[in-house]
């Protein structure tokens, strides 16, 4: 991991994303940028005033976080369509991961079809790290894999970011119960790992015939992941599909950090 961008809306939920970004910057020694986007759907005079005030506020936050990261971040305040500008800036900076905070528990459709975070997750070609409520340093990484090309993207991305090597990985794979189903699922996973040239020296394989959310929710405390990595449907997916997808179910039901990996273009 060499470069990351953290987008903030100045809320307390975004403050947790700022702290996580500082921790990652310190752990991986990467460049990091704090970004706030002012919606330009207001008079230009007001935009200029807000940009100046927000810049001063972010510089104060950056000073406090620099000790955690071991370096000062770049601070950027831009104006425009919020989610589009966030993605555009992150791509322009060649960021490898984009961090966002959670949103208030609103009505489900408003939260996952209307929030800035969801629109960024769905539209971004860059992996998006949705930061939850905890800020303990990462130790365990849970990979939700269904053996699809999307799962191969998850493995490639977590390896490229240095997460597979830095954390203790576990694998979550759900299968349909039946005679010999578990043995077949384990064999399929091993073949999948070989095909992706991935070897885990020490990992816990979680295989169960239930919905992923139910499995993760029942994990013992000592193996609860601080970070979950999942594949997301991508920008071409319809709202209804995204609304009912496993990715949205996990984003809605879990409070841990979730790395959302888009499909390769």
Secondary structure, 3 states (H helix, E strand, C coil): CCEEEEECCCCHHHHHHHHHHHHHHHHHCCEEEEEEEEECCCCHHHHHHHHHHHHHHHHHHHHHHHHHHCCCCEEEEEEECHHHHHHHHHHHCCCCEEEECCCCCCCHHHHHHHCHHHHHHHHCCCEEEECCCCCCCCCEEEEECCCCHHHHHHHHHHHHCCHHHHCEEEEEEECCCCCCHHHHHHHHHHHHHHHCCCCCCCCEEEEECCCHHHHHHCCCHHHCCCEEEEECCCCCCCHHHHHHCHHHHHHHHCCCEEEEECCCC
